[in-house]
Structure formats: structure tokens, C-alpha cells
Amino acid sequence: MADRRLQVFHTVARLLSFTKAAEELHMTQPAVTFQVRQLEEQFNTRLFDRTHNRISLTDAGEKVYEYAERIFQLYNEMDNSVRELTGDISGVLIIGASTTIAEYMLPVLLGDFKAKNPEVTIRLKVANTDGIVSAVENNEIDLGVVEAPVNNKNLVVEECRTDQLVLIVPPGHELANEKLVPMSKIIEYPFICREEGSGTREVMIESMLEAGINQADMRIAMELGNLEAIKGAVESGMGISIISRATVEKELKLGTLVAIEVDPPINRPFSFVHQKQKFKARAMDELLAFARNYCKEQQTDQ
């Protein structure tokens, strides 16, 4: 309903890239450029400065962007108000989640939500915690669900539930019969570690530092970005690792891995992250409410 030229301009201004805007809007770059030029012709002024393959907003562009934000905010308020009257919940939501959450928590949550709200289309993007936070900052996704603390004060961060990290070893390992293993003991063995930017790795290293252990003291045998690969490496006797307890339920039942609590314990939050000023559709409000209730129920069951 809103002016298409203004929508295209707003996307380019937000991303400061014609290429990224074209990808997000599912348009060709020439089509995006044409829409922006039409708007510039309407105002009879340039809205972007283009220099050395980089763009920036002119003073006029800044003013148009400011009004565009207000216009789309009002449009979304109107849309939500009408949908509340009609009881309609629909639209497209782009969710971003770090690997652990995407593979072991979201499938059931989103499946149940989709069953109750079939008109809502959900797109899921998977990356490590740093990647998801960056995508939220750049407005590339509506909602992020991450597994490590978020330090950006410009984002809304809401803790969903607490996750426990445990040490995993193969059966027969000399630590397999231990009930509790001190962090200082872990550095004596080859370690299979998550990649840089992983929430699991960040929380683990922070806990080690608090226990007086330097990362350089660890015997890192390899770094892997895939949880299944890490579990497979540990099962094969290539090293030990620390991962979420929620990700090893199957292996514990099959007896292919042993989970041991560490001392001091490592707990971390699973959190929802979104923009403070994000134009929220009713579908996003419904998803957040549904997810909060789901996490509360899961926490109670533990």
C-alpha cells in the first residue's frame, strides 16, 4: 500500500547498498536504481551521494529517510490495528538463530507455532551468535535467538531460558566415571573446540578465564563449526569437548557419549534479540508471546 519508490529508497538507505537492497527486495539492481531515480526526480534533488562504489545520504536523503521511517511506522500501526479487529495473523517473519538453537530448539517451537498460525510464513537463517547479532543490527532479520550474552545496548535482549554446558567424553575415557570435573583438569586433554564467533565457545572461554585458566593453555586438537561433527570427533576418541546438554540427549540414550558437569558450572542464556524501533507486525508479537510461553514450559520441565 505504501509508495513502492519510498519502500525501495528506505531499504537502500537502511543498508547503504543498492546491491543488498536488490537482494532483500528480490529485485534486479537496475530496477532498484530506477525506483530511487524516480523518487529523486519527484523531489528534484539527489538523495544519495555516490563516490568510489560507496553511497551515503545527502541532507535531503536524510530528511526523506526520517519521514519514511515515520510513514512506515504509522502504516504498520494501522495494519496491526485492522488485523487485531479481524483476528488475522499473517505475513512473513525472518528468524535468525545460532547453530545450537536452530538445530535443537527451534524446530519444535516453530513447528507448533506454524500449526496454530498457518498464514504466517517463517524463514530461518542460521549463523553463529556474532553473525545473528550483526544481522539484527543491520535489519536483515526480524528476530534473533542467540546463545551468548549480547552487549549492544541499542538492541532489545530478552532472556528465554537457561542452558547448561557439559563436558562430553567417549565411554571408556578415563574421565567417563567422574561426576564432576574441574575446569583445570580439562586442559590436560586434547580439546575439540567450536569456531570463532560461536556463542558456546565465547561462554566457555569466559568461564575458563574466571577460573584462572588461559585459552593458550588449552590443547586444542581442532576447531569445528558443526555440532554433529564435534560429537562425532569426540565419539571417535579425537578429544573431549564442552557443548550444550540439550544437544547430546540422543547420544546419552544410545550410550555413545558421556556427559559430565564441570566445576564451576557453565550456564548461559538463550535470548531473543530484536531492534528497539523495528516495525513489528502482529505476527511477530504472536511469535514472541508463543516463544516466551514455550521457553517457560521447557524450563519448568527441566
Backbone torsions as a table, in degrees:
resi	resn	phi	psi	omega
1	MET	NA	-38.4	178.8
2	ALA	-68.5	154.3	-179.6
3	ASP	-53.5	122.9	-176.8
4	ARG	-61.8	-37.9	-180.0
5	ARG	-62.2	-38.9	179.6
6	LEU	-69.4	-37.9	176.9
7	GLN	-61.6	-44.9	-179.5
8	VAL	-65.6	-45.7	178.1
9	PHE	-57.9	-45.6	-178.0
10	HIS	-60.2	-39.9	179.8
11	THR	-67.8	-43.8	178.5
12	VAL	-62.9	-42.8	-178.2
13	ALA	-66.5	-36.6	-179.3
14	ARG	-68.9	-41.3	-177.3
15	LEU	-92.1	-15.6	-174.9
16	LEU	50.9	44.4	179.7
17	SER	-161.3	124.1	175.7
18	PHE	-69.5	-36.1	-178.7
19	THR	-65.5	-49.2	179.7
20	LYS	-64.7	-37.3	178.7
21	ALA	-64.2	-40.8	178.7
22	ALA	-62.2	-41.3	179.2
23	GLU	-64.4	-44.9	-177.9
24	GLU	-67.0	-36.7	-177.3
25	LEU	-89.1	-3.2	-178.0
26	HIS	57.7	46.2	178.1
27	MET	-125.0	165.3	172.4
28	THR	-79.8	155.4	179.9
29	GLN	-63.2	-40.3	176.8
30	PRO	-60.0	-34.9	179.2
31	ALA	-67.3	-38.9	177.3
32	VAL	-64.6	-46.0	179.0
33	THR	-59.6	-41.2	-179.3
34	PHE	-62.3	-43.4	-179.3
35	GLN	-63.4	-42.2	180.0
36	VAL	-66.4	-41.0	179.6
37	ARG	-64.3	-36.5	177.0
38	GLN	-61.8	-40.4	178.9
39	LEU	-68.2	-38.6	177.5
40	GLU	-64.4	-36.8	177.1
41	GLU	-67.1	-36.5	179.2
42	GLN	-63.5	-41.6	-179.8
43	PHE	-88.7	-7.5	179.9
44	ASN	56.6	43.1	177.5
45	THR	-160.9	158.0	176.3
46	ARG	-76.6	139.8	177.7
47	LEU	-104.0	-20.0	178.8
48	PHE	-129.4	144.0	167.0
49	ASP	-96.3	130.2	-178.2
50	ARG	-116.9	111.2	-179.8
51	THR	-140.3	130.9	174.4
52	HIS	50.4	49.7	177.5
53	ASN	62.5	17.6	175.9
54	ARG	-124.9	150.0	179.0
55	ILE	-124.6	153.1	175.6
56	SER	-145.8	157.5	-179.0
57	LEU	-78.3	137.8	170.5
58	THR	-77.1	175.5	176.8
59	ASP	-59.5	-40.5	178.2
60	ALA	-66.1	-39.2	178.5
61	GLY	-62.7	-40.6	177.4
62	GLU	-60.2	-41.6	-179.6
63	LYS	-67.0	-41.6	179.0
64	VAL	-66.1	-39.4	179.6
65	TYR	-63.7	-40.7	179.1
66	GLU	-60.3	-45.6	179.8
67	TYR	-70.6	-35.5	179.4
68	ALA	-61.2	-40.4	178.0
69	GLU	-59.9	-44.0	-179.0
70	ARG	-67.9	-39.3	179.3
71	ILE	-62.8	-46.7	-178.6
72	PHE	-70.3	-30.2	175.5
73	GLN	-63.8	-45.9	178.6
74	LEU	-64.8	-39.1	179.5
75	TYR	-61.4	-43.9	-179.3
76	ASN	-69.1	-35.9	175.6
77	GLU	-62.7	-42.3	177.8
78	MET	-63.3	-45.9	-179.0
79	ASP	-61.0	-44.4	179.5
80	ASN	-65.3	-39.4	-179.5
81	SER	-63.1	-43.7	180.0
82	VAL	-67.0	-41.1	-179.8
83	ARG	-65.8	-33.4	176.4
84	GLU	-63.9	-38.2	178.9
85	LEU	-67.9	-37.4	-176.3
86	THR	-90.5	-12.3	-178.6
87	GLY	76.2	14.3	-176.9
88	ASP	-83.9	129.0	174.3
89	ILE	-124.4	107.9	-178.1
90	SER	-151.3	179.2	178.9
91	GLY	122.6	-176.3	-179.5
92	VAL	-115.6	128.8	176.3
93	LEU	-118.6	131.7	177.3
94	ILE	-105.3	113.3	-177.5
95	ILE	-106.6	136.6	175.4
96	GLY	-116.5	137.6	-178.8
97	ALA	-143.2	144.8	174.5
98	SER	-71.5	162.6	-167.5
99	THR	-54.5	-50.6	-177.7
100	THR	-57.3	-46.6	-177.1
101	ILE	-68.1	-43.2	-177.7
102	ALA	-63.2	-36.0	-174.9
103	GLU	-88.2	-28.6	-170.4
104	TYR	-122.2	-10.3	-179.0
105	MET	-120.1	-46.2	-172.4
106	LEU	-69.8	-33.9	-176.9
107	PRO	-52.8	-46.1	-179.8
108	VAL	-70.8	-44.6	-178.5
109	LEU	-59.4	-52.1	-177.5
110	LEU	-68.7	-33.2	177.7
111	GLY	-63.1	-45.3	178.5
112	ASP	-65.4	-40.8	179.3
113	PHE	-64.0	-44.0	-179.8
114	LYS	-63.3	-36.1	179.3
115	ALA	-63.9	-33.4	-180.0
116	LYS	-88.5	-19.9	-177.9
117	ASN	-132.7	69.9	-173.8
118	PRO	-64.6	-18.9	-178.4
119	GLU	-83.7	-6.0	179.1
120	VAL	-91.8	126.7	176.7
121	THR	-96.8	126.6	-178.4
122	ILE	-114.5	128.8	174.7
123	ARG	-113.5	128.6	-176.5
124	LEU	-111.2	127.2	175.1
125	LYS	-113.4	134.1	-176.4
126	VAL	-113.7	130.8	176.5
127	ALA	-157.8	175.2	175.3
128	ASN	-75.6	174.2	-173.4
129	THR	-56.7	-44.9	179.5
130	ASP	-58.6	-41.4	-179.1
131	GLY	-65.9	-39.5	-179.5
132	ILE	-68.4	-44.6	179.0
133	VAL	-60.8	-41.9	178.1
134	SER	-61.7	-40.5	179.9
135	ALA	-66.1	-36.8	176.4
136	VAL	-66.8	-43.4	179.4
137	GLU	-59.1	-37.7	-177.7
138	ASN	-90.3	8.6	179.2
139	ASN	60.7	29.2	178.9
140	GLU	-85.7	-20.0	177.1
141	ILE	-134.6	155.3	-179.1
142	ASP	-80.1	-38.9	-174.6
143	LEU	-144.9	132.1	176.2
144	GLY	-110.2	145.8	173.8
145	VAL	-125.3	115.2	-170.6
146	VAL	-125.4	167.5	-171.9
147	GLU	-118.7	22.2	178.1
148	ALA	-148.4	159.1	178.5
149	PRO	-57.5	144.8	179.2
150	VAL	-113.4	126.7	-174.0
151	ASN	-98.7	-5.6	-179.3
152	ASN	-74.6	111.4	-176.9
153	LYS	-75.3	-8.9	178.4
154	ASN	-84.6	-4.8	179.9
155	LEU	-108.0	151.9	174.1
156	VAL	-86.6	122.8	-179.9
157	VAL	-120.4	122.9	-177.2
158	GLU	-128.1	117.2	-177.9
159	GLU	-67.7	132.5	-178.2
160	CYS	-94.7	-54.0	-178.2
161	ARG	-159.6	169.7	178.9
162	THR	-103.4	136.1	180.0
163	ASP	-115.6	142.8	179.2
164	GLN	-105.8	132.0	174.2
165	LEU	-95.1	140.2	-178.8
166	VAL	-131.4	158.2	173.9
167	LEU	-82.4	132.1	175.9
168	ILE	-115.7	136.9	179.0
169	VAL	-139.0	159.0	176.5
170	PRO	-77.6	155.0	175.0
171	PRO	-58.6	141.7	-178.9
172	GLY	93.3	-14.0	176.7
173	HIS	-65.9	149.4	-176.5
174	GLU	-64.6	-15.3	176.6
175	LEU	-95.8	-4.7	-170.2
176	ALA	-60.9	-27.4	-177.8
177	ASN	-94.3	0.8	-179.7
178	GLU	-77.5	145.8	176.2
179	LYS	-90.1	-30.1	-176.5
180	LEU	-147.7	131.2	-178.8
181	VAL	-121.3	124.9	177.9
182	PRO	-68.7	149.0	-179.4
183	MET	-57.2	-34.9	-178.6
184	SER	-64.0	-24.5	-179.6
185	LYS	-77.3	-29.3	-174.0
186	ILE	-63.9	-33.1	-175.9
187	ILE	-72.0	-4.9	178.3
188	GLU	-80.6	-10.2	-173.2
189	TYR	-120.3	152.7	173.9
190	PRO	-56.5	136.4	-172.4
191	PHE	-121.5	134.2	175.4
192	ILE	-97.5	116.6	-169.9
193	CYS	-113.3	149.8	172.0
194	ARG	-71.2	164.7	-177.1
195	GLU	-75.3	164.2	175.5
196	GLU	-57.9	139.4	179.6
197	GLY	92.9	-10.6	178.8
198	SER	-73.2	136.9	177.5
199	GLY	-63.6	-39.2	179.0
200	THR	-60.2	-46.4	-179.2
201	ARG	-64.2	-42.8	-178.2
202	GLU	-60.7	-46.2	-179.1
203	VAL	-67.2	-40.1	-180.0
204	MET	-62.8	-47.3	-178.5
205	ILE	-65.0	-39.3	178.1
206	GLU	-61.3	-41.2	179.3
207	SER	-66.0	-38.4	178.3
208	MET	-65.2	-41.5	179.0
209	LEU	-62.6	-39.9	178.3
210	GLU	-64.8	-27.5	178.4
211	ALA	-88.5	5.2	177.4
212	GLY	82.5	19.7	-178.8
213	ILE	-108.5	128.5	179.3
214	ASN	-87.8	142.9	179.9
215	GLN	-58.1	-32.2	-178.7
216	ALA	-65.4	-19.0	180.0
217	ASP	-80.7	-11.7	-177.8
218	MET	-76.0	146.7	177.1
219	ARG	-96.8	73.3	-175.9
220	ILE	-72.6	114.5	-178.6
221	ALA	-82.2	-36.0	177.7
222	MET	-165.1	158.5	175.5
223	GLU	-115.2	128.4	-178.1
224	LEU	-129.8	142.4	-178.8
225	GLY	-99.4	7.9	-176.8
226	ASN	-126.0	126.5	-176.7
227	LEU	-62.8	-40.4	179.6
228	GLU	-63.9	-36.6	178.1
229	ALA	-66.3	-39.4	178.3
230	ILE	-63.2	-47.0	179.6
231	LYS	-62.0	-39.9	178.7
232	GLY	-63.9	-39.3	179.8
233	ALA	-65.9	-39.9	178.5
234	VAL	-68.1	-43.1	177.9
235	GLU	-58.8	-32.9	-178.7
236	SER	-82.0	-1.9	177.8
237	GLY	83.4	18.4	-178.2
238	MET	-81.6	-12.4	-179.5
239	GLY	164.6	-176.5	176.2
240	ILE	-113.7	169.3	-178.8
241	SER	-153.8	168.0	174.5
242	ILE	-122.4	119.3	179.8
243	ILE	-142.5	176.3	-179.8
244	SER	-66.2	136.6	176.9
245	ARG	-60.0	-33.1	-177.3
246	ALA	-63.3	-20.3	-175.9
247	THR	-91.2	-4.2	-175.5
248	VAL	-119.8	15.9	-178.6
249	GLU	-57.4	-44.5	-178.4
250	LYS	-63.4	-45.6	-177.3
251	GLU	-66.5	-35.3	178.8
252	LEU	-66.2	-39.2	178.8
253	LYS	-67.7	-37.5	-179.8
254	LEU	-78.4	-15.7	179.7
255	GLY	79.4	18.3	-179.8
256	THR	-89.0	-14.6	176.8
257	LEU	-138.9	157.3	174.9
258	VAL	-121.4	132.3	178.6
259	ALA	-104.9	132.7	-177.3
260	ILE	-129.5	136.0	177.3
261	GLU	-72.2	148.4	-179.8
262	VAL	-107.8	157.4	-179.6
263	ASP	-124.4	119.2	1.4
264	PRO	-72.8	157.2	-178.3
265	PRO	-64.2	150.1	178.5
266	ILE	-114.0	109.2	175.6
267	ASN	-118.4	148.7	179.4
268	ARG	-145.9	155.8	179.8
269	PRO	-88.7	144.9	162.0
270	PHE	-94.6	126.9	-173.0
271	SER	-130.9	148.1	170.7
272	PHE	-87.2	139.3	179.7
273	VAL	-133.7	130.0	174.6
274	HIS	-153.9	168.3	-179.0
275	GLN	-70.3	144.3	176.6
276	LYS	-65.7	-39.7	-175.1
277	GLN	-101.7	15.4	-178.6
278	LYS	-63.6	134.5	178.1
279	PHE	-71.0	99.9	-173.6
280	LYS	-86.0	126.2	172.8
281	ALA	-81.5	162.5	-180.0
282	ARG	-61.9	-32.4	179.5
283	ALA	-59.3	-36.6	179.8
284	MET	-70.8	-39.8	176.4
285	ASP	-60.0	-42.1	-179.9
286	GLU	-65.0	-41.6	179.8
287	LEU	-65.1	-42.7	179.4
288	LEU	-62.0	-44.3	179.3
289	ALA	-63.1	-42.0	179.9
290	PHE	-64.5	-43.4	-177.8
291	ALA	-67.8	-39.9	177.9
292	ARG	-59.5	-45.2	-178.9
293	ASN	-66.1	-40.2	178.9
294	TYR	-61.5	-46.1	-178.4
295	CYS	-65.7	-37.5	178.6
296	LYS	-63.2	-42.3	179.3
297	GLU	-66.2	-40.9	179.4
298	GLN	-64.8	-39.5	-179.8
299	GLN	-65.9	-37.4	179.7
300	THR	-66.8	-35.4	-177.1
301	ASP	-72.9	-20.3	-175.9
302	GLN	-72.5	NA	NA
